[in-house]
Amino acid sequence: MRKVIDAHIHLDKYPEAEISEIITDAAALVAVSNDLKSCEQNAALSQRYPTVRPAFGFHPEQELPTEEGMQELFSWIKTNKEKAVAIGEVGLPYYLRRKGKLLQSYDQYIEYLEAFIVLAKQLGKPIALHAVYDDAHIVCDLLEKHTIEKAHFHWFKGDDKIVERLAANGYFISVTPDVVYESEIKKLVQYYPLNKIMLETDGPWPFEGPFAGKRTRPAMIHGIMTEISSIKRYLLDNVYEQIFLNTNDFYVVK
């Protein structure tokens, strides 16, 4: 079977008994983190499984930590920087804001994200971002302010204007299994340059369509490859090769 890399998975959220099977689906998995405990768990998983490549960060769709908690997390990341392939998952709480459930001011979330962007630059690490729709413009402003080049917008969604801005800046996006049944994502793939696309599952997040009721695993990436080949009318072998190179080069997972 052709080699694939899952560019964004919450590996620490799977039951321990499943992890040893899940990792056999891919040549490498970029295991993003939700908070300090998650960072520690992913670091431990990377020691046990050589194909696990951890990214350290704080998921924005939750209450922000205290100042003390933030300093503890940043200190831990700096101490363990050699274990990380990236800073992530970090970003802005689009879904909390849309639901009116923000627990702190939006400006605080922006400040926290900017601190992570500065950290990524200090450590020389790429950054994995949770930033969709209108939030992506704010994030682009911050990335441009700090001259960040290696940025990955995971499971990206947005209007034509922001898609053009991401592409012009050379930022990467990643696509999930929903490209098989979501017209919005099909359109994004059709426009976006193949050499700036990566693939992910965001597992264990569940999917619909032909994946309804199925446990999310990196093996689903093969279905995404086939769909992208069809959308872009590229040879399937070429799609596999290019996307593997994209992800391997971005995260240096080899």
Residue pairs with C-beta under 8 A, 6 or more apart in sequence:
1 222
2 222
2 225
2 237
2 240
3 26
3 27
3 240
3 244
4 25
4 26
4 27
4 199
4 218
4 221
4 222
4 225
4 240
4 243
4 244
5 26
5 27
5 28
5 29
5 30
5 198
5 199
5 244
5 247
5 248
5 251
5 253
6 25
6 26
6 28
6 29
6 30
6 199
6 200
6 201
6 203
6 218
6 221
7 30
7 152
7 154
7 174
7 198
7 199
7 200
7 247
7 250
7 251
8 30
8 32
8 88
8 89
8 128
8 152
8 154
8 155
8 174
8 198
8 200
8 201
8 202
9 29
9 30
9 31
9 32
9 200
9 201
9 202
9 203
9 218
10 31
10 32
10 34
10 38
10 202
10 203
10 204
10 205
11 19
11 22
11 23
11 29
11 31
11 42
11 45
11 52
11 203
12 31
12 33
12 34
12 38
12 41
12 42
12 45
13 203
13 204
14 22
14 203
14 204
18 215
19 45
19 49
20 49
22 29
22 203
22 217
22 218
23 29
23 49
23 51
23 52
25 217
25 218
25 219
25 221
26 51
26 218
26 219
26 221
27 51
27 244
27 253
28 51
28 52
28 53
28 247
28 248
28 251
28 253
28 254
29 51
29 52
29 53
29 218
30 53
30 54
30 55
30 85
30 86
30 88
30 128
30 200
30 247
30 251
30 253
31 42
31 45
31 46
31 52
31 53
31 54
31 55
32 42
32 54
32 55
32 57
32 86
32 88
32 89
32 128
32 154
33 39
33 41
33 42
33 54
33 55
33 56
33 57
33 58
33 59
33 88
33 89
34 57
34 58
34 59
34 62
34 89
35 58
35 59
35 62
35 65
35 73
36 58
36 69
36 72
36 73
36 76
39 54
39 56
39 57
39 73
39 76
39 77
39 80
40 76
42 52
42 54
42 55
42 56
43 54
43 56
43 80
43 83
45 52
45 54
46 52
46 53
46 54
46 83
53 85
53 251
53 253
54 83
54 84
54 85
55 84
55 85
55 86
55 87
55 88
55 89
55 128
56 76
56 77
56 80
56 84
56 86
56 87
56 88
57 77
57 87
57 88
57 89
57 90
57 116
57 128
58 64
58 65
58 73
58 89
58 90
58 112
58 116
59 89
59 90
59 91
59 130
60 89
60 90
60 91
60 92
60 93
60 96
60 109
60 112
60 113
60 130
61 93
61 94
61 95
61 96
61 130
62 93
62 96
62 103
63 103
63 104
64 70
64 103
64 104
64 108
64 109
64 112
65 72
65 73
70 112
70 115
74 115
74 119
77 84
77 87
77 119
77 123
78 119
78 123
81 123
81 125
84 123
84 125
85 125
85 126
85 251
85 252
85 253
86 120
86 125
86 126
86 127
86 128
86 152
86 251
87 116
87 119
87 120
87 123
87 125
87 126
87 127
87 128
88 127
88 128
88 129
88 152
88 154
89 128
89 129
89 130
89 154
90 113
90 116
90 117
90 127
90 128
90 129
90 130
91 113
91 129
91 130
91 131
91 135
91 139
92 106
92 109
92 110
92 113
92 130
92 131
92 135
92 138
92 139
93 102
93 106
93 109
94 130
94 131
94 132
94 133
94 134
94 135
96 102
96 103
97 106
102 109
110 138
110 142
113 139
113 142
114 142
114 146
116 127
117 127
117 142
117 143
117 146
117 148
118 146
120 126
120 127
120 148
121 146
121 147
121 148
125 150
126 150
126 151
126 152
126 250
126 251
127 143
127 148
127 150
127 151
127 152
128 152
128 154
129 139
129 151
129 152
129 153
129 154
130 154
131 138
131 139
131 153
131 156
132 153
132 155
132 156
132 157
132 158
133 157
133 158
133 159
133 162
136 153
136 156
136 158
136 162
136 165
136 166
137 162
137 165
139 153
140 162
140 165
140 166
140 169
140 171
143 151
143 169
143 171
144 169
149 170
150 250
151 169
151 171
151 172
152 171
152 172
152 173
152 174
152 198
152 250
153 166
153 171
153 172
153 173
153 174
154 173
154 174
154 200
154 202
155 174
155 175
155 176
155 200
155 202
156 163
156 166
156 173
156 174
156 188
157 184
157 185
157 188
158 166
160 191
163 188
163 191
163 192
166 173
167 191
167 192
167 193
167 196
170 196
171 196
172 196
172 197
172 198
172 246
172 250
173 188
173 192
173 196
173 197
173 198
174 197
174 198
174 199
174 200
175 185
175 188
175 189
175 197
175 198
175 199
175 200
175 224
175 228
176 185
176 199
176 200
176 201
176 202
176 205
176 207
176 224
177 201
177 207
177 209
177 211
177 216
177 220
177 223
177 224
178 185
178 207
178 208
178 209
179 185
179 186
179 189
179 224
179 227
179 228
179 231
180 209
180 210
180 211
180 223
180 224
180 227
181 208
181 209
181 210
186 227
186 231
189 197
189 227
189 228
189 231
189 232
190 231
190 232
194 228
194 232
194 234
194 239
194 242
194 243
195 242
195 246
196 246
197 228
197 243
197 246
198 243
198 246
198 247
198 250
199 221
199 224
199 225
199 228
199 243
199 247
200 221
201 216
201 217
201 218
201 220
201 221
202 216
203 216
203 217
203 218
204 215
204 216
205 216
206 212
206 214
206 216
207 214
207 216
207 220
210 223
211 220
211 223
214 220
225 236
225 239
225 240
225 243
226 236
228 234
228 239
228 243
229 235
229 236
229 239
232 239
247 253
248 254
